């Protein structure tokens, strides 16, 4: 008999991979149209965007020119990119 915990984990990994694949397809569609995909909270459904908007505000308040950013467990790294326009150096983003 299969271990149900492993099956759930594999199912979660599969769903997450599909989500990333969809996000990548959307980004490519924007690029093909000569546009940039919305970053951070702007790319999230409004009903789920509040925490992301708060993260962005926190990042913008702390990241200025010369700030170095190390973003761990960053997923797609979109929140790392929020710091860049303020002059922060993105040292590395690791998912």
N, C-alpha and C positions, 0 to 999 in steps of 0.2 A: 504494500500500500504506500502511496506517495505521501510525503510529509506535507500537511496542509500549509504550514508556515512557509515552506520553500515555494509552494505553488502560488501563494499570495504575493511573495516577494517577486517572483518571476513575472506575475501579472502586473504588479506595480511598475517594474522595470520596463515592461512592454508599453504600458500606457505612457510612461514618461518619455520613452523614445519616440512614440507617435507624436506627443506634444512638441518635442524638440524638432522633429521632422516637419511638422506643420508650420512651426515658427520659421524654420529655415526656408520653406517654400514661399511663405509670405514675404520674407526679406528679399528673396530673389525676384519676386514679382515687382516689388518696389524698385529694386535696382534696375531691372529691365525697363521700367518706365522712367528711369532717370531721377527717381525720388529716394529719400531716405525713410526707412521704416521708423515708426514712432518709437522712441526710447522710453524706458522706465514706465511710470504711471500712465503716460499717454498711450502706451501700447496695451494696457490692461482694461478689461471691461470696467466701466465706472463703478459697478456694485462691488468690485473686488479691489479697486485702485487706491482706497484710502491709506492702507499701510505703506504702499509703495510711494505715494506722494509724501508721506511723513519721512520715509527713508531718504528720499531725494532732498527734502528740506534739510535734514540732518547732515547729509553729505555736503550740500552746497554751503552750509554754515561753517563747516570745518575745513574744507579743502580750498586752499588758495594757491597762488603761485609758489612753487617750491615744495608744496606738500607732496610726499611720496605715498602712493596707495598700493597696498598689498591686499587683494581681495581673494579670500579663501572661500571655497564652496559657493562659487559665484554663479553656477549654472551658465547662462549665456553671457554673463559679464556686462549686461546692460547698465546695472547700477554703477559699475566702475566707470563707464563712459560718461556718466553724469558729472563726475569730478573733473574730467579733462577740460571742458570749456572754461572752468575757473582757474586754469593754470596748473593744476595738479599733474604730477608725472605718474602714469600708471606703470608701476614697477612690474607687476605680474598679476594675472587673474588665473586662478586655478580652480577648476571644477572638481 
